[in-house]
Amino acid sequence: MSEINFKGRVAIITGAGAGLGKQYALEFAKRGAKVVVNDLGGAKDGSGQGTSAADQVVDEIKALGGEAAANYDNVATVEGGEKIVKTAVEKFGKVDILVNNAGIVRDKTFNKMDEATWDSVVNVHLKGAFCVTLPAFINMRENNYGRIVMTTSSSGMYGNFGQSNYAAAKLGLLGLANVLKLEGGKYNIKVNLIGPTAATRFTEDIFPPELFAKLKPDFVAPAVLYLCSEDCTDSGVVINAAAGYYSRSAIVTGPGAILSDGTRVPTPEDIKDNWKQIMSLDKPEYYYQSVEMFNAFAELLK
């Protein structure tokens, strides 16, 4: 079995001052990557900032004999994203790997949701991924190589009470990744997603203590490192990771039902009478891009 290593590679990890991001940074460094440790240094709701979180991780990496540089810029601004990537290019010459891990939570039921709470979460998760990925993607295209990991969540894929802002942002990242996998394909840029369940400051009030103790970030990192390796040739996949369990999630389409010959418009009653078949996910299809889905529909309608 060949060992995965990142010698000669430069990795940016956002939100790397603690939790999952810190674990990723340490593991990349242990396997030879030069790491930019980005962290704004704020609380889990995004308030406040500081340099100590990123600095401590950089110190740990250097103590292990690795190379790292700290960055304290805000992912949620175009200027911040450009500065994060600039740190990598100025310190280490390029960007090979980007893990969009930075995030905050501000939970509220939807009827109590206000614009500021909505924007704060969407800005960090979704806009933040845009702000950092754009300059990194441009650099990767120039070098004809790149590995990008977005962080999604079951909250976005399936829903979670009180997290409309967080869920919308997390599923938006899947849409972003699905486009970038196509636009980056010919440049050897792979874009995938991790759906982690881990013991972090975001989940310490959610999981019971006995489960929290088992959900170490250590168990998520191996999947992220593989997705960022040269060995990974997949793009656009969602990998779930928790306590040694790994699986894939995907949006799929059922076989459906043809209720017209193309001349008669079906009635709502036709939909009602065929609802079970319309809802069926028996032998579902996965489409790599939307044009494949449209082509499949076209074949059915011939």
Residue pairs with C-beta under 8 A, 6 or more apart in sequence:
2 231
4 31
4 225
4 226
4 229
4 231
5 31
5 32
6 28
6 31
6 32
6 33
6 96
6 97
6 225
6 228
6 229
7 31
7 32
7 33
8 32
9 32
9 33
9 34
9 96
9 97
10 33
10 34
10 35
10 36
10 88
10 92
10 93
10 94
10 95
10 96
10 97
11 25
11 28
11 33
11 34
11 35
11 36
11 96
11 97
11 98
11 99
11 228
12 35
12 36
12 38
12 84
12 85
12 88
12 95
12 97
12 98
12 99
12 132
12 136
13 21
13 24
13 25
13 28
13 35
13 36
13 37
13 38
13 99
13 101
14 21
14 38
14 39
14 75
14 84
14 98
14 99
14 100
14 101
14 102
14 128
14 132
15 21
15 38
15 39
15 40
15 75
15 101
15 102
15 103
16 22
16 24
16 25
16 35
16 37
16 38
16 39
16 54
16 57
16 101
17 37
17 39
17 41
17 53
17 54
17 56
17 57
18 39
18 53
18 200
18 201
19 198
19 200
19 201
19 202
19 217
20 101
20 151
20 196
20 198
20 200
20 217
20 220
20 221
21 39
21 99
21 101
21 102
22 57
22 217
23 217
23 218
23 220
23 221
24 99
24 101
24 221
24 224
24 225
25 35
25 37
25 57
25 61
25 68
26 57
26 60
26 61
26 64
27 221
27 222
27 225
28 35
28 97
28 225
28 228
29 35
29 61
29 64
29 66
29 67
29 68
30 64
30 66
31 225
32 66
33 66
33 96
33 97
34 66
34 67
34 68
34 69
34 91
34 92
35 61
35 66
35 67
35 68
35 69
36 68
36 69
36 70
36 71
36 84
36 87
36 88
36 91
36 92
37 54
37 57
37 58
37 61
37 68
37 69
37 70
37 71
38 54
38 70
38 71
38 72
38 73
38 75
38 84
38 87
38 102
38 132
39 53
39 54
39 57
39 70
39 71
39 72
39 102
40 46
40 49
40 72
40 73
40 74
40 75
40 102
41 48
41 49
41 50
41 51
41 52
41 53
41 54
41 72
42 48
42 49
42 50
42 104
44 104
44 105
44 201
44 202
45 104
45 105
45 106
45 120
46 104
46 106
46 120
46 124
49 72
49 74
50 72
51 70
51 72
54 70
54 71
54 72
55 70
57 68
57 70
58 68
58 69
58 70
61 67
61 68
62 68
67 92
69 87
69 88
69 91
69 92
71 83
71 84
71 87
73 79
73 80
73 81
73 83
73 84
73 87
74 80
75 81
75 84
75 100
75 102
75 124
75 128
75 129
75 131
75 132
76 123
76 124
76 127
76 128
76 131
77 131
78 131
78 134
80 131
80 132
81 128
81 130
81 131
81 132
81 133
81 134
81 135
82 131
82 135
84 132
84 135
85 95
85 132
85 135
85 136
85 139
86 135
88 94
88 95
88 136
89 95
89 139
94 139
94 143
95 136
95 139
95 140
95 146
96 140
96 143
96 145
96 146
96 147
97 146
97 147
97 148
97 228
98 132
98 133
98 136
98 146
98 147
98 148
98 149
99 148
99 149
99 151
99 224
99 228
100 128
100 129
100 132
100 133
100 148
100 149
100 150
100 151
100 173
101 151
102 124
102 125
102 128
103 124
103 125
103 151
103 202
104 120
104 121
104 124
104 125
105 121
105 163
105 166
105 202
106 117
106 120
106 121
106 165
106 166
107 162
107 163
107 166
108 114
108 117
108 162
108 164
108 165
109 161
109 162
110 164
113 164
113 165
117 165
118 164
118 165
120 165
121 165
121 166
121 169
122 165
122 168
122 169
122 172
124 169
125 151
125 166
125 169
125 170
125 172
125 173
126 168
126 169
126 172
126 173
126 176
129 150
129 173
129 176
130 176
133 148
133 176
133 180
136 146
136 148
137 146
137 148
137 180
137 184
137 189
139 146
140 146
140 148
140 184
140 187
140 189
141 184
141 187
141 189
144 187
144 188
145 187
145 188
145 189
146 184
146 187
146 188
146 189
146 190
147 189
147 190
147 227
147 228
147 229
147 232
148 177
148 180
148 184
148 189
148 190
148 191
148 192
149 191
149 192
149 193
149 194
149 224
149 227
149 228
150 173
150 174
150 176
150 177
150 191
150 192
150 193
150 194
151 170
151 173
151 193
151 194
151 195
151 196
152 170
152 171
152 173
152 174
152 193
152 194
152 195
152 238
153 160
153 166
153 167
153 170
153 195
154 160
154 195
154 197
154 240
154 249
155 163
155 166
155 167
155 170
156 166
156 167
156 168
156 169
156 170
156 171
156 172
156 173
156 174
157 170
157 171
157 174
157 195
157 238
157 249
159 167
160 166
160 167
173 193
174 193
174 238
174 251
177 191
177 192
177 193
177 236
178 236
178 289
180 189
180 191
181 190
181 191
181 192
181 235
181 236
182 289
184 190
184 191
184 235
185 235
190 227
190 232
190 233
190 234
190 235
191 235
191 236
192 227
192 232
192 234
192 235
192 236
192 237
192 238
192 239
193 237
193 238
193 239
194 220
194 223
194 224
194 227
194 238
194 239
194 241
195 238
195 239
195 240
195 241
195 249
196 217
196 220
196 240
196 241
196 242
197 203
197 215
197 220
197 240
197 241
197 242
197 243
198 215
198 216
198 217
198 219
198 220
198 242
199 207
199 212
199 213
199 214
199 215
199 216
199 217
200 217
203 212
203 215
204 212
207 215
214 243
215 242
215 243
216 243
219 241
219 242
219 243
219 244
220 241
220 242
222 241
223 239
223 241
223 246
224 241
226 232
227 234
227 239
236 288
237 248
237 250
238 248
238 249
238 250
239 246
239 247
239 248
240 246
240 247
240 248
240 249
250 286
251 286
252 281
252 284
252 285
252 286
253 284
253 285
253 286
253 287
253 293
253 296
254 278
254 279
254 280
254 281
254 282
254 283
254 284
255 277
255 280
255 282
255 283
255 284
255 285
256 277
256 278
256 280
256 300
257 274
257 277
257 278
258 300
258 301
259 266
259 270
259 271
259 274
260 266
262 301
271 278
285 296
287 293
287 296
